[in-house]
Amino acid sequence: MQTTIANLKKGDVALIKNFDVEAIPLKLLEMGCLPGNRVELLQIAPFGDPLYLNINGSHLAIRIETAREIEVEIINPKTKNDLEKQI
């Protein structure tokens, strides 16, 4: 099973690995949603959609359907212990 942006937890940072160009809006590509770029999940809306992201310094919200199409590699997962240390 591949990990996608939709699988990230709040605070997770990942690198974009792959996606289907046909499934991603051109605007996302223009804003830096490209393989190799860093993505951080900043917030999840109350009902789980949309997701608020930081992609290489650009803050944007994307639908969960689009997030499921973007394969990533998590580089620093947030754990419960990490969150407790921040409080």
C-alpha positions in Angstrom: 0.0 0.0 0.0 1.3 3.4 -0.9 1.4 6.3 1.5 -0.4 9.4 0.3 -1.0 12.9 1.6 -4.4 11.7 2.7 -2.6 9.3 5.1 -0.6 12.0 6.9 -1.3 13.1 10.4 -1.2 16.7 11.5 2.4 17.9 11.7 3.8 15.1 9.5 6.4 16.2 7.0 6.9 14.1 3.8 8.5 14.3 0.3 6.3 14.0 -2.7 7.3 10.9 -4.6 4.8 10.4 -7.4 1.4 11.2 -8.7 -0.8 11.0 -11.8 -0.5 14.3 -13.7 -4.0 13.8 -15.1 -5.5 13.6 -11.6 -3.8 16.7 -10.2 -5.1 20.2 -11.0 -2.6 22.4 -12.9 -2.8 25.0 -10.1 -1.2 22.6 -7.6 1.6 21.9 -10.0 2.2 25.6 -10.4 2.3 26.1 -6.6 5.1 23.5 -6.2 3.3 20.2 -5.8 6.0 18.3 -7.7 8.1 15.2 -7.0 10.9 15.8 -4.5 9.2 18.8 -2.8 8.5 18.9 0.9 4.9 18.8 2.2 3.7 19.3 5.7 0.1 18.7 6.9 -0.8 21.8 8.9 -4.5 21.2 9.6 -7.4 19.0 8.8 -10.9 20.5 8.5 -13.5 19.3 11.1 -15.1 16.7 8.8 -11.7 15.6 7.3 -11.9 17.6 4.1 -10.1 19.7 2.9 -6.5 19.3 4.1 -4.4 22.5 4.7 -0.8 22.0 3.6 2.5 23.8 3.3 4.2 22.7 0.1 7.7 24.3 -0.2 6.4 27.5 1.5 3.1 27.7 -0.3 0.1 27.3 1.9 -2.9 25.7 0.2 -5.9 23.5 0.9 -6.7 20.5 -1.2 -9.6 18.0 -1.3 -9.1 14.6 0.2 -9.8 13.0 -3.2 -6.8 14.9 -4.7 -4.7 14.1 -1.6 -5.2 10.4 -2.2 -3.6 10.7 -5.6 -0.3 12.2 -4.4 2.2 9.5 -3.2 4.6 10.6 -0.5 7.4 9.3 1.7 7.1 10.4 5.4 10.4 11.9 6.6 9.4 12.9 10.2 6.2 11.4 11.5 4.6 13.1 14.6 4.0 10.7 17.5 2.0 11.3 20.6 5.2 11.8 22.5 6.3 14.5 20.1 3.1 16.3 20.6 3.2 16.1 24.4 6.7 17.6 24.4 5.4 20.7 22.5 2.8 21.4 25.2 
